[in-house]
Amino acid sequence: MSKFAVAGATGRLGRHVVDVLAEQGHEVVPMSRATGVDIITGERLAEVLTGVDVIIDVASWHASEQKAATEFFRTSARNLHEVGRKAGVSRIAVASITGVDKATAGFGAAKKLHEQLHLSEVLPVRILRATQFHEFVGQLLDWQEGDVAYVPTWPCRLVAARTVAEALVDLAVAPQAPSPGEPIPEIAGPREESLAEAARLLGARRGVKVVGVDDPDLPDAEYAANGGLLPSAHATLAGPTFQEWLDAQP
């Protein structure tokens, strides 16, 4: 079995990636500030990457402001490649976002640059794009305090973070990388719905009234409203649906 380091190991996606790797019998090195590893300052990075075969990068910035997110992704990508190369890491697998190649502003634009930075660095890179997580719906409600939440009616195919983690690990452990010219692989949920529709299901449990809005004041709102968050035709569709996932929550 291989030895993996997971950047962002304690985050929404990272904790699932760690679980999947461990279940498959791989040795896992969790990297996050909570574990004493900082991929921005480089604290303990060289130490923990010693003997690591593959890095899985699911670290993310905590807010949508483009400049700060861009700086985070720029620094983290550079450090992972530079320190990883010196440590003998063979490749990096990166989680990204469906539709990010068309993003022009906000977090999406920063994540688009993140892909480009990884691909321009020294180590071989494999990228997986995913649609919005089921968990993202709760985040939308958390951002708005009170009994009413305004949520975009954007069409989407919400996917479980665990499902994305499984697909990302499969990509990371595959003996061969995707062939040159192949589209970047994508993972998406099994059902097309709107963010507002999903939010109403969760809002009903929380006692929050959800109001769908067609023209939110958000970056790339027009693009998202016209299907920009939907996956490409080559995407893998995998469950559970948002309702199934919600029903399974404690």
C-alpha positions as CSV (number, residue, x, y, z in Angstrom):
1,M,0.0,0.0,0.0
2,S,1.0,3.6,-0.6
3,K,1.6,6.4,1.8
4,F,-0.6,9.5,1.3
5,A,-0.6,13.0,2.8
6,V,-3.9,14.8,2.8
7,A,-3.8,18.6,2.8
8,G,-7.0,20.0,4.4
9,A,-7.5,16.7,6.3
10,T,-9.9,18.0,8.9
11,G,-12.1,19.9,6.5
12,R,-15.5,19.0,5.0
13,L,-14.0,16.9,2.2
14,G,-10.7,16.0,3.8
15,R,-12.0,14.0,6.7
16,H,-13.8,11.7,4.2
17,V,-10.7,11.4,2.1
18,V,-8.7,10.3,5.2
19,D,-11.4,7.8,6.1
20,V,-11.5,6.3,2.6
21,L,-7.7,5.9,2.4
22,A,-7.6,4.3,5.9
23,E,-10.4,1.9,4.9
24,Q,-8.4,0.8,1.9
25,G,-5.4,0.1,4.1
26,H,-3.2,3.0,3.0
27,E,-0.9,4.8,5.4
28,V,-2.3,8.4,5.8
29,V,-0.6,11.5,7.0
30,P,-3.3,14.2,7.8
31,M,-2.1,17.7,7.2
32,S,-3.9,20.7,8.7
33,R,-3.3,23.4,11.3
34,A,-5.2,21.2,13.7
35,T,-2.5,18.4,13.2
36,G,0.3,20.9,13.5
37,V,1.1,21.2,9.8
38,D,0.7,24.5,7.9
39,I,0.9,24.4,4.1
40,I,1.1,28.2,4.0
41,T,3.9,28.8,6.4
42,G,5.5,25.4,5.7
43,E,5.5,24.5,9.4
44,R,6.4,20.7,9.7
45,L,5.6,20.2,6.0
46,A,9.0,18.8,5.0
47,E,8.9,16.6,8.1
48,V,5.6,14.9,7.4
49,L,6.1,14.6,3.6
50,T,9.1,12.4,4.1
51,G,8.3,9.0,2.6
52,V,5.0,10.1,1.2
53,D,4.1,8.8,-2.3
54,V,1.1,10.9,-3.1
55,I,-0.4,14.2,-1.9
56,I,-4.1,14.7,-2.0
57,D,-4.9,18.4,-1.9
58,V,-8.4,19.3,-0.6
59,A,-7.3,22.3,1.4
60,S,-9.5,25.4,0.8
61,W,-9.9,29.0,1.8
62,H,-12.7,29.6,4.3
63,A,-14.3,32.6,2.5
64,S,-15.4,33.7,-1.0
65,E,-13.3,36.9,-1.2
66,Q,-11.2,36.5,-4.4
67,K,-8.0,38.2,-3.5
68,A,-7.5,36.3,-0.2
69,A,-8.5,32.9,-1.7
70,T,-6.1,33.5,-4.6
71,E,-3.2,34.2,-2.3
72,F,-4.0,31.1,-0.3
73,F,-4.1,28.8,-3.3
74,R,-1.0,30.4,-4.9
75,T,1.1,29.8,-1.7
76,S,-0.3,26.4,-0.9
77,A,0.2,25.0,-4.4
78,R,3.8,26.3,-4.6
79,N,4.7,24.9,-1.1
80,L,3.2,21.5,-1.8
81,H,5.1,21.1,-5.1
82,E,8.4,22.5,-3.9
83,V,8.5,20.6,-0.6
84,G,6.9,17.5,-2.1
85,R,9.5,17.3,-4.9
86,K,12.3,17.5,-2.4
87,A,10.7,14.8,-0.3
88,G,10.3,12.4,-3.3
89,V,6.5,12.7,-3.7
90,S,5.4,11.2,-7.1
91,R,2.3,13.2,-7.8
92,I,-0.6,15.3,-6.4
93,A,-4.3,14.8,-6.7
94,V,-6.4,17.9,-6.4
95,A,-10.1,18.5,-5.7
96,S,-11.7,21.3,-7.8
97,I,-15.1,22.6,-8.8
98,T,-17.4,21.9,-11.8
99,G,-17.7,24.9,-14.1
100,V,-14.7,26.6,-12.6
101,D,-13.0,26.9,-16.0
102,K,-15.6,29.5,-16.9
103,A,-15.4,31.5,-13.6
104,T,-14.5,35.2,-13.8
105,A,-14.8,36.4,-10.3
106,G,-14.9,35.5,-6.6
107,F,-13.9,32.2,-5.1
108,G,-14.5,30.5,-8.5
109,A,-11.9,32.6,-10.2
110,A,-9.4,31.9,-7.4
111,K,-10.1,28.1,-7.7
112,K,-9.6,28.4,-11.5
113,L,-6.2,29.8,-10.9
114,H,-5.5,27.1,-8.4
115,E,-5.9,24.5,-11.1
116,Q,-3.6,26.4,-13.4
117,L,-1.0,26.8,-10.7
118,H,-1.0,23.1,-9.9
119,L,-0.7,22.2,-13.6
120,S,2.2,24.6,-14.1
121,E,4.2,23.3,-11.2
122,V,6.9,20.5,-11.1
123,L,5.0,17.4,-9.9
124,P,2.5,15.5,-12.1
125,V,-1.1,16.5,-11.2
126,R,-4.5,14.8,-11.4
127,I,-7.6,17.0,-11.0
128,L,-11.1,15.9,-10.1
129,R,-13.9,18.5,-10.4
130,A,-17.0,18.1,-8.3
131,T,-20.4,19.8,-8.1
132,Q,-21.5,21.5,-4.9
133,F,-21.6,19.2,-1.9
134,H,-24.8,18.3,-0.1
135,E,-23.2,19.9,2.9
136,F,-23.0,23.3,1.1
137,V,-26.8,23.7,1.5
138,G,-26.4,23.9,5.2
139,Q,-23.6,26.4,4.8
140,L,-25.9,28.7,2.7
141,L,-28.4,28.7,5.6
142,D,-25.7,29.2,8.2
143,W,-24.6,32.4,6.5
144,Q,-28.0,34.0,7.0
145,E,-29.2,34.4,10.6
146,G,-32.9,34.4,11.3
147,D,-36.0,32.5,10.3
148,V,-35.8,33.4,6.6
149,A,-33.0,32.6,4.2
150,Y,-32.6,33.7,0.6
151,V,-31.1,31.1,-1.6
152,P,-30.3,31.2,-5.4
153,T,-32.6,29.1,-7.7
154,W,-29.5,28.0,-9.6
155,P,-29.8,24.5,-11.2
156,C,-27.3,22.0,-9.8
157,R,-26.5,18.3,-9.1
158,L,-25.6,18.2,-5.5
159,V,-23.2,15.4,-4.5
160,A,-22.2,14.0,-1.1
161,A,-18.7,14.8,0.1
162,R,-18.1,11.1,0.9
163,T,-18.9,10.3,-2.8
164,V,-16.4,12.9,-4.0
165,A,-13.8,11.5,-1.6
166,E,-14.2,8.0,-3.0
167,A,-13.8,9.3,-6.6
168,L,-10.8,11.4,-5.7
169,V,-9.0,8.5,-3.9
170,D,-9.7,6.3,-7.0
171,L,-8.1,8.9,-9.2
172,A,-5.1,9.3,-6.8
173,V,-4.3,5.6,-6.6
174,A,-4.9,4.7,-10.2
175,P,-1.6,3.4,-11.7
176,Q,-2.1,5.5,-14.8
177,A,-3.0,9.2,-15.2
178,P,-5.7,10.3,-17.6
179,S,-4.4,10.4,-21.2
180,P,-3.3,13.8,-22.5
181,G,-6.3,15.5,-24.2
182,E,-8.9,13.7,-22.0
183,P,-11.3,16.1,-20.3
184,I,-10.8,16.7,-16.6
185,P,-12.9,14.0,-14.8
186,E,-16.0,15.2,-12.9
187,I,-18.2,13.7,-10.2
188,A,-21.8,14.9,-9.7
189,G,-25.0,13.9,-7.9
190,P,-27.7,11.8,-9.5
191,R,-30.5,14.3,-9.6
192,E,-30.8,17.8,-11.1
193,E,-32.5,20.3,-8.8
194,S,-32.1,23.8,-7.6
195,L,-30.2,25.1,-4.7
196,A,-33.3,26.7,-3.3
197,E,-35.3,23.5,-3.7
198,A,-32.7,21.6,-1.7
199,A,-32.5,24.4,0.9
200,R,-36.2,24.2,1.5
201,L,-35.9,20.5,2.5
202,L,-33.2,21.4,5.0
203,G,-34.9,24.6,6.1
204,A,-38.1,22.6,7.0
205,R,-36.0,20.7,9.5
206,R,-34.4,23.8,11.0
207,G,-37.5,25.9,11.1
208,V,-36.2,28.3,8.4
209,K,-38.3,29.6,5.6
210,V,-36.3,29.5,2.3
211,V,-37.1,32.0,-0.4
212,G,-35.6,31.4,-3.8
213,V,-34.0,34.3,-5.6
214,D,-33.4,34.5,-9.3
215,D,-30.8,37.3,-9.4
216,P,-28.6,37.2,-6.3
217,D,-25.8,39.7,-5.9
218,L,-23.1,37.1,-6.2
219,P,-20.0,36.6,-8.5
220,D,-20.9,34.9,-11.8
221,A,-24.6,34.8,-10.8
222,E,-25.8,34.9,-14.5
223,Y,-23.5,32.1,-15.5
224,A,-24.6,29.9,-12.6
225,A,-28.3,30.7,-13.3
226,N,-27.8,29.5,-16.9
227,G,-26.5,26.1,-15.8
228,G,-22.9,26.9,-15.1
229,L,-22.9,24.7,-12.0
230,L,-24.1,21.6,-13.9
231,P,-21.6,18.9,-14.8
232,S,-20.3,18.1,-18.3
233,A,-21.7,15.2,-20.3
234,H,-18.7,13.0,-19.4
235,A,-19.3,13.4,-15.6
236,T,-19.8,10.4,-13.4
237,L,-23.2,10.6,-11.6
238,A,-23.4,9.0,-8.2
239,G,-25.7,9.0,-5.2
240,P,-27.1,9.5,-2.7
241,T,-29.6,12.2,-3.6
242,F,-29.9,15.2,-1.4
243,Q,-33.1,13.8,0.2
244,E,-31.5,10.4,0.8
245,W,-28.4,12.1,2.3
246,L,-30.6,14.3,4.5
247,D,-32.7,11.4,5.7
248,A,-29.5,9.7,6.9
249,Q,-28.3,12.6,9.0
250,P,-28.7,12.3,12.8
